[in-house]
Amino acid sequence: MPRVVVDVMPKPEILDPQGKAVLGALPRLGFAGVTDVRQGKRFELEFADEVTADVLAEVEKMAETLLSNPVIENYAVRVEQ
């Protein structure tokens, strides 16, 4: 069953308090070497039929209008098999 994945991340210039909280917790838990953390969202959309260019165009519309806030977030759409 074909799957389209939409990854949504805050734009680089947008503060990410959740990412900063994770970054602060890592050393306290014994994890070293991480210099930055950004937290985002992942959406997996499964389709019954083949993923065509038209389907990907629809997913792009979904990502722009519902799955992300384009003012503060970037998104990337990709097909997983």
Chimera marker file (.cmm) of the C-alpha trace (Angstrom):
<marker_set name="trace">
<marker id="1" x="0.000" y="0.000" z="0.000" r="1" g="1" b="0" radius="0.5"/>
<marker id="2" x="1.639" y="3.282" z="-1.068" r="1" g="1" b="0" radius="0.5"/>
<marker id="3" x="2.328" y="5.810" z="1.658" r="1" g="1" b="0" radius="0.5"/>
<marker id="4" x="2.993" y="9.536" z="1.379" r="1" g="1" b="0" radius="0.5"/>
<marker id="5" x="4.814" y="11.154" z="4.281" r="1" g="1" b="0" radius="0.5"/>
<marker id="6" x="4.561" y="14.838" z="5.149" r="1" g="1" b="0" radius="0.5"/>
<marker id="7" x="7.244" y="16.136" z="7.512" r="1" g="1" b="0" radius="0.5"/>
<marker id="8" x="6.474" y="19.498" z="9.121" r="1" g="1" b="0" radius="0.5"/>
<marker id="9" x="9.137" y="21.520" z="10.918" r="1" g="1" b="0" radius="0.5"/>
<marker id="10" x="9.259" y="25.028" z="12.382" r="1" g="1" b="0" radius="0.5"/>
<marker id="11" x="11.004" y="27.499" z="10.114" r="1" g="1" b="0" radius="0.5"/>
<marker id="12" x="14.618" y="28.135" z="11.210" r="1" g="1" b="0" radius="0.5"/>
<marker id="13" x="13.848" y="31.680" z="12.381" r="1" g="1" b="0" radius="0.5"/>
<marker id="14" x="10.950" y="30.522" z="14.595" r="1" g="1" b="0" radius="0.5"/>
<marker id="15" x="11.670" y="29.758" z="18.250" r="1" g="1" b="0" radius="0.5"/>
<marker id="16" x="11.116" y="26.113" z="19.178" r="1" g="1" b="0" radius="0.5"/>
<marker id="17" x="10.517" y="25.865" z="22.947" r="1" g="1" b="0" radius="0.5"/>
<marker id="18" x="9.787" y="22.130" z="22.804" r="1" g="1" b="0" radius="0.5"/>
<marker id="19" x="13.061" y="21.500" z="21.004" r="1" g="1" b="0" radius="0.5"/>
<marker id="20" x="14.917" y="23.641" z="23.550" r="1" g="1" b="0" radius="0.5"/>
<marker id="21" x="13.317" y="21.680" z="26.414" r="1" g="1" b="0" radius="0.5"/>
<marker id="22" x="14.478" y="18.393" z="24.880" r="1" g="1" b="0" radius="0.5"/>
<marker id="23" x="17.950" y="19.857" z="24.301" r="1" g="1" b="0" radius="0.5"/>
<marker id="24" x="18.152" y="20.859" z="27.964" r="1" g="1" b="0" radius="0.5"/>
<marker id="25" x="16.996" y="17.443" z="29.186" r="1" g="1" b="0" radius="0.5"/>
<marker id="26" x="19.423" y="15.342" z="27.138" r="1" g="1" b="0" radius="0.5"/>
<marker id="27" x="22.594" y="16.127" z="29.165" r="1" g="1" b="0" radius="0.5"/>
<marker id="28" x="20.702" y="15.580" z="32.429" r="1" g="1" b="0" radius="0.5"/>
<marker id="29" x="19.836" y="12.114" z="31.156" r="1" g="1" b="0" radius="0.5"/>
<marker id="30" x="23.436" y="11.341" z="30.231" r="1" g="1" b="0" radius="0.5"/>
<marker id="31" x="23.303" y="12.069" z="26.483" r="1" g="1" b="0" radius="0.5"/>
<marker id="32" x="26.144" y="14.278" z="25.269" r="1" g="1" b="0" radius="0.5"/>
<marker id="33" x="27.156" y="15.871" z="21.989" r="1" g="1" b="0" radius="0.5"/>
<marker id="34" x="23.763" y="17.151" z="20.782" r="1" g="1" b="0" radius="0.5"/>
<marker id="35" x="24.023" y="20.824" z="19.840" r="1" g="1" b="0" radius="0.5"/>
<marker id="36" x="20.447" y="21.573" z="18.747" r="1" g="1" b="0" radius="0.5"/>
<marker id="37" x="17.003" y="19.972" z="18.674" r="1" g="1" b="0" radius="0.5"/>
<marker id="38" x="14.014" y="20.986" z="16.547" r="1" g="1" b="0" radius="0.5"/>
<marker id="39" x="10.701" y="19.253" z="17.127" r="1" g="1" b="0" radius="0.5"/>
<marker id="40" x="8.248" y="18.762" z="14.298" r="1" g="1" b="0" radius="0.5"/>
<marker id="41" x="5.372" y="16.613" z="13.102" r="1" g="1" b="0" radius="0.5"/>
<marker id="42" x="5.139" y="13.634" z="10.740" r="1" g="1" b="0" radius="0.5"/>
<marker id="43" x="1.972" y="12.645" z="8.896" r="1" g="1" b="0" radius="0.5"/>
<marker id="44" x="1.666" y="9.308" z="7.097" r="1" g="1" b="0" radius="0.5"/>
<marker id="45" x="-1.068" y="9.101" z="4.469" r="1" g="1" b="0" radius="0.5"/>
<marker id="46" x="-1.832" y="5.697" z="2.971" r="1" g="1" b="0" radius="0.5"/>
<marker id="47" x="-3.521" y="5.308" z="-0.390" r="1" g="1" b="0" radius="0.5"/>
<marker id="48" x="-5.337" y="2.330" z="-1.887" r="1" g="1" b="0" radius="0.5"/>
<marker id="49" x="-4.161" y="3.105" z="-5.412" r="1" g="1" b="0" radius="0.5"/>
<marker id="50" x="-0.951" y="4.262" z="-7.057" r="1" g="1" b="0" radius="0.5"/>
<marker id="51" x="0.440" y="7.627" z="-5.972" r="1" g="1" b="0" radius="0.5"/>
<marker id="52" x="0.328" y="9.755" z="-9.111" r="1" g="1" b="0" radius="0.5"/>
<marker id="53" x="1.337" y="13.358" z="-9.744" r="1" g="1" b="0" radius="0.5"/>
<marker id="54" x="-2.307" y="14.354" z="-9.144" r="1" g="1" b="0" radius="0.5"/>
<marker id="55" x="-2.306" y="12.598" z="-5.768" r="1" g="1" b="0" radius="0.5"/>
<marker id="56" x="0.923" y="14.326" z="-4.792" r="1" g="1" b="0" radius="0.5"/>
<marker id="57" x="-0.563" y="17.676" z="-5.823" r="1" g="1" b="0" radius="0.5"/>
<marker id="58" x="-3.523" y="16.984" z="-3.510" r="1" g="1" b="0" radius="0.5"/>
<marker id="59" x="-1.181" y="16.074" z="-0.661" r="1" g="1" b="0" radius="0.5"/>
<marker id="60" x="0.695" y="19.346" z="-1.239" r="1" g="1" b="0" radius="0.5"/>
<marker id="61" x="-2.636" y="21.182" z="-0.865" r="1" g="1" b="0" radius="0.5"/>
<marker id="62" x="-3.374" y="19.209" z="2.321" r="1" g="1" b="0" radius="0.5"/>
<marker id="63" x="0.043" y="20.070" z="3.721" r="1" g="1" b="0" radius="0.5"/>
<marker id="64" x="-0.338" y="23.755" z="2.948" r="1" g="1" b="0" radius="0.5"/>
<marker id="65" x="-3.914" y="24.178" z="4.180" r="1" g="1" b="0" radius="0.5"/>
<marker id="66" x="-4.321" y="21.707" z="7.052" r="1" g="1" b="0" radius="0.5"/>
<marker id="67" x="-1.190" y="19.844" z="8.071" r="1" g="1" b="0" radius="0.5"/>
<marker id="68" x="1.084" y="22.869" z="8.481" r="1" g="1" b="0" radius="0.5"/>
<marker id="69" x="0.978" y="26.556" z="9.225" r="1" g="1" b="0" radius="0.5"/>
<marker id="70" x="2.974" y="28.012" z="6.296" r="1" g="1" b="0" radius="0.5"/>
<marker id="71" x="3.601" y="31.241" z="8.207" r="1" g="1" b="0" radius="0.5"/>
<marker id="72" x="5.782" y="29.480" z="10.800" r="1" g="1" b="0" radius="0.5"/>
<marker id="73" x="6.393" y="25.979" z="9.404" r="1" g="1" b="0" radius="0.5"/>
<marker id="74" x="8.010" y="24.336" z="6.393" r="1" g="1" b="0" radius="0.5"/>
<marker id="75" x="6.872" y="20.987" z="5.065" r="1" g="1" b="0" radius="0.5"/>
<marker id="76" x="8.275" y="18.285" z="2.818" r="1" g="1" b="0" radius="0.5"/>
<marker id="77" x="6.253" y="15.647" z="0.963" r="1" g="1" b="0" radius="0.5"/>
<marker id="78" x="7.755" y="12.303" z="-0.046" r="1" g="1" b="0" radius="0.5"/>
<marker id="79" x="6.553" y="8.870" z="-1.124" r="1" g="1" b="0" radius="0.5"/>
<marker id="80" x="7.484" y="5.776" z="0.890" r="1" g="1" b="0" radius="0.5"/>
<marker id="81" x="6.982" y="2.299" z="-0.502" r="1" g="1" b="0" radius="0.5"/>
<link id1="1" id2="2" r="1" g="1" b="0" radius="0.2"/>
<link id1="2" id2="3" r="1" g="1" b="0" radius="0.2"/>
<link id1="3" id2="4" r="1" g="1" b="0" radius="0.2"/>
<link id1="4" id2="5" r="1" g="1" b="0" radius="0.2"/>
<link id1="5" id2="6" r="1" g="1" b="0" radius="0.2"/>
<link id1="6" id2="7" r="1" g="1" b="0" radius="0.2"/>
<link id1="7" id2="8" r="1" g="1" b="0" radius="0.2"/>
<link id1="8" id2="9" r="1" g="1" b="0" radius="0.2"/>
<link id1="9" id2="10" r="1" g="1" b="0" radius="0.2"/>
<link id1="10" id2="11" r="1" g="1" b="0" radius="0.2"/>
<link id1="11" id2="12" r="1" g="1" b="0" radius="0.2"/>
<link id1="12" id2="13" r="1" g="1" b="0" radius="0.2"/>
<link id1="13" id2="14" r="1" g="1" b="0" radius="0.2"/>
<link id1="14" id2="15" r="1" g="1" b="0" radius="0.2"/>
<link id1="15" id2="16" r="1" g="1" b="0" radius="0.2"/>
<link id1="16" id2="17" r="1" g="1" b="0" radius="0.2"/>
<link id1="17" id2="18" r="1" g="1" b="0" radius="0.2"/>
<link id1="18" id2="19" r="1" g="1" b="0" radius="0.2"/>
<link id1="19" id2="20" r="1" g="1" b="0" radius="0.2"/>
<link id1="20" id2="21" r="1" g="1" b="0" radius="0.2"/>
<link id1="21" id2="22" r="1" g="1" b="0" radius="0.2"/>
<link id1="22" id2="23" r="1" g="1" b="0" radius="0.2"/>
<link id1="23" id2="24" r="1" g="1" b="0" radius="0.2"/>
<link id1="24" id2="25" r="1" g="1" b="0" radius="0.2"/>
<link id1="25" id2="26" r="1" g="1" b="0" radius="0.2"/>
<link id1="26" id2="27" r="1" g="1" b="0" radius="0.2"/>
<link id1="27" id2="28" r="1" g="1" b="0" radius="0.2"/>
<link id1="28" id2="29" r="1" g="1" b="0" radius="0.2"/>
<link id1="29" id2="30" r="1" g="1" b="0" radius="0.2"/>
<link id1="30" id2="31" r="1" g="1" b="0" radius="0.2"/>
<link id1="31" id2="32" r="1" g="1" b="0" radius="0.2"/>
<link id1="32" id2="33" r="1" g="1" b="0" radius="0.2"/>
<link id1="33" id2="34" r="1" g="1" b="0" radius="0.2"/>
<link id1="34" id2="35" r="1" g="1" b="0" radius="0.2"/>
<link id1="35" id2="36" r="1" g="1" b="0" radius="0.2"/>
<link id1="36" id2="37" r="1" g="1" b="0" radius="0.2"/>
<link id1="37" id2="38" r="1" g="1" b="0" radius="0.2"/>
<link id1="38" id2="39" r="1" g="1" b="0" radius="0.2"/>
<link id1="39" id2="40" r="1" g="1" b="0" radius="0.2"/>
<link id1="40" id2="41" r="1" g="1" b="0" radius="0.2"/>
<link id1="41" id2="42" r="1" g="1" b="0" radius="0.2"/>
<link id1="42" id2="43" r="1" g="1" b="0" radius="0.2"/>
<link id1="43" id2="44" r="1" g="1" b="0" radius="0.2"/>
<link id1="44" id2="45" r="1" g="1" b="0" radius="0.2"/>
<link id1="45" id2="46" r="1" g="1" b="0" radius="0.2"/>
<link id1="46" id2="47" r="1" g="1" b="0" radius="0.2"/>
<link id1="47" id2="48" r="1" g="1" b="0" radius="0.2"/>
<link id1="48" id2="49" r="1" g="1" b="0" radius="0.2"/>
<link id1="49" id2="50" r="1" g="1" b="0" radius="0.2"/>
<link id1="50" id2="51" r="1" g="1" b="0" radius="0.2"/>
<link id1="51" id2="52" r="1" g="1" b="0" radius="0.2"/>
<link id1="52" id2="53" r="1" g="1" b="0" radius="0.2"/>
<link id1="53" id2="54" r="1" g="1" b="0" radius="0.2"/>
<link id1="54" id2="55" r="1" g="1" b="0" radius="0.2"/>
<link id1="55" id2="56" r="1" g="1" b="0" radius="0.2"/>
<link id1="56" id2="57" r="1" g="1" b="0" radius="0.2"/>
<link id1="57" id2="58" r="1" g="1" b="0" radius="0.2"/>
<link id1="58" id2="59" r="1" g="1" b="0" radius="0.2"/>
<link id1="59" id2="60" r="1" g="1" b="0" radius="0.2"/>
<link id1="60" id2="61" r="1" g="1" b="0" radius="0.2"/>
<link id1="61" id2="62" r="1" g="1" b="0" radius="0.2"/>
<link id1="62" id2="63" r="1" g="1" b="0" radius="0.2"/>
<link id1="63" id2="64" r="1" g="1" b="0" radius="0.2"/>
<link id1="64" id2="65" r="1" g="1" b="0" radius="0.2"/>
<link id1="65" id2="66" r="1" g="1" b="0" radius="0.2"/>
<link id1="66" id2="67" r="1" g="1" b="0" radius="0.2"/>
<link id1="67" id2="68" r="1" g="1" b="0" radius="0.2"/>
<link id1="68" id2="69" r="1" g="1" b="0" radius="0.2"/>
<link id1="69" id2="70" r="1" g="1" b="0" radius="0.2"/>
<link id1="70" id2="71" r="1" g="1" b="0" radius="0.2"/>
<link id1="71" id2="72" r="1" g="1" b="0" radius="0.2"/>
<link id1="72" id2="73" r="1" g="1" b="0" radius="0.2"/>
<link id1="73" id2="74" r="1" g="1" b="0" radius="0.2"/>
<link id1="74" id2="75" r="1" g="1" b="0" radius="0.2"/>
<link id1="75" id2="76" r="1" g="1" b="0" radius="0.2"/>
<link id1="76" id2="77" r="1" g="1" b="0" radius="0.2"/>
<link id1="77" id2="78" r="1" g="1" b="0" radius="0.2"/>
<link id1="78" id2="79" r="1" g="1" b="0" radius="0.2"/>
<link id1="79" id2="80" r="1" g="1" b="0" radius="0.2"/>
<link id1="80" id2="81" r="1" g="1" b="0" radius="0.2"/>
</marker_set>
